[in-house]
Amino acid sequence: MLQAVPTIVLLIVVYFSLKTMLFTPLERVLGERDSLTAGTRRGAKESLEAAERKQKEYEQRLAEARAEVYKSQEEMRRQWLDEQASRIAAERARMQARVEAEKQRLAAESAAARENLTLPSAELAARIADSILNRKAGTAA
């Protein structure tokens, strides 16, 4: 066992020398690398969250703009329909007035035609009556 003492001492010396010369600097480098990686990941996560917020804001603004455009289009459509309805109403009133004027004209023409027919028919009836009476008087005499 005495022969193993120098080997054990040598192993302890090698252990401490490796620890100070290799493992401690290696742990420090690995720690720095982890902190840099974690910082980069944290920065990437923050950038992703910021991008998502901006995307949501963009989508909200886009939806608002679309709603405004649809509202504007609906208002223009309503105005167009109102204008069209007023034009139809005006045209309908104009046509109704024209129909009434034509009815009055036709009624006047009809009355004039009846008057024209009444006078000749009365005269014609008188002639027929005279003619019939003259025949009867001529046959009776």
C-alpha positions in Angstrom: 0.0 0.0 0.0 2.9 2.3 0.5 3.7 1.9 -3.1 0.3 3.3 -4.0 0.8 6.6 -2.0 2.9 8.3 -4.7 0.3 7.3 -7.3 -2.5 8.7 -5.1 -0.5 11.9 -4.5 0.2 12.2 -8.2 -3.5 11.7 -9.0 -4.5 14.4 -6.5 -1.9 16.8 -8.0 -3.2 16.0 -11.6 -6.8 16.5 -10.4 -6.1 19.9 -8.9 -4.0 21.1 -11.8 -6.6 19.9 -14.3 -9.3 21.6 -12.3 -7.5 24.9 -12.2 -6.1 24.8 -15.7 -8.8 23.1 -17.7 -12.1 22.6 -15.9 -12.5 26.0 -14.3 -11.8 28.0 -17.6 -14.0 25.5 -19.4 -16.8 26.0 -17.0 -16.4 29.8 -17.3 -16.5 29.6 -21.1 -19.5 27.3 -21.1 -21.3 29.6 -18.6 -20.6 32.6 -20.8 -21.8 30.7 -23.8 -25.0 29.8 -22.0 -25.6 33.3 -20.9 -25.0 34.6 -24.4 -27.3 31.9 -25.8 -30.0 32.7 -23.2 -29.7 36.4 -23.9 -30.0 35.8 -27.6 -33.0 33.6 -27.0 -34.5 36.2 -24.7 -33.9 38.9 -27.3 -35.4 36.7 -30.0 -38.4 36.0 -27.9 -38.9 39.7 -27.2 -38.6 40.4 -30.9 -41.1 37.7 -31.7 -43.6 39.1 -29.1 -43.1 42.6 -30.5 -43.7 41.4 -34.0 -46.9 39.6 -32.9 -48.1 42.8 -31.2 -47.4 44.8 -34.4 -49.2 42.1 -36.5 -52.2 42.3 -34.2 -52.2 46.1 -34.4 -51.9 45.9 -38.2 -54.8 43.5 -38.4 -56.9 45.6 -36.2 -56.2 48.7 -38.2 -56.8 46.8 -41.4 -60.2 45.6 -40.1 -61.0 49.2 -39.1 -60.1 50.5 -42.5 -62.2 47.8 -44.2 -65.1 48.6 -41.9 -64.8 52.3 -42.8 -64.7 51.4 -46.6 -67.7 49.2 -46.2 -69.5 51.9 -44.3 -68.6 54.4 -47.0 -69.8 52.0 -49.7 -73.0 51.4 -47.9 -73.6 55.1 -47.5 -73.0 55.7 -51.2 -75.4 52.8 -52.0 -78.1 54.3 -49.8 -77.6 57.7 -51.4 -77.8 56.1 -54.8 -81.0 54.2 -53.9 -82.5 57.4 -52.4 -81.7 59.3 -55.6 -83.1 56.5 -57.7 -86.3 56.3 -55.5 -86.8 60.1 -55.8 -86.3 59.9 -59.6 -88.8 57.1 -59.8 -91.3 59.0 -57.7 -90.8 62.2 -59.8 -91.2 60.2 -63.0 -94.2 58.4 -61.6 -95.8 61.8 -60.7 -95.0 63.1 -64.1 -96.6 60.1 -65.8 -99.6 60.3 -63.5 -100.1 63.9 -64.5 -99.7 62.9 -68.1 -102.3 60.1 -67.7 -104.7 62.5 -66.0 -104.2 65.0 -68.8 -104.8 62.3 -71.4 -107.9 61.1 -69.6 -109.3 64.7 -69.6 -108.4 65.1 -73.3 -110.1 61.8 -74.1 -113.1 62.8 -72.0 -113.3 66.1 -73.8 -113.0 64.4 -77.2 -115.6 61.8 -76.2 -118.0 64.6 -75.1 -117.4 66.4 -78.3 -117.9 63.3 -80.3 -121.1 62.5 -78.4 -122.2 66.1 -79.1 -121.4 65.7 -82.7 -123.2 62.4 -82.8 -126.2 63.8 -80.9 -126.8 66.7 -83.3 -126.8 64.6 -86.4 -128.7 61.8 -84.8 -131.5 64.2 -83.7 -131.6 65.6 -87.2 -131.5 62.2 -88.7 -134.3 61.0 -86.4 -136.3 64.0 -87.5 -135.8 63.2 -91.2 -136.7 59.6 -90.6 -139.8 60.6 -88.7 -140.7 63.1 -91.5 -140.0 60.5 -94.1 -142.2 57.9 -92.3 -144.9 60.4 -91.7 -144.9 61.6 -95.3 -145.2 58.0 -96.5 -148.1 57.3 -94.2 -149.7 60.6 -95.2 -149.1 59.8 -98.8 -150.6 56.4 -98.6 -153.5 57.6 -96.5 -154.4 60.4 -98.8 
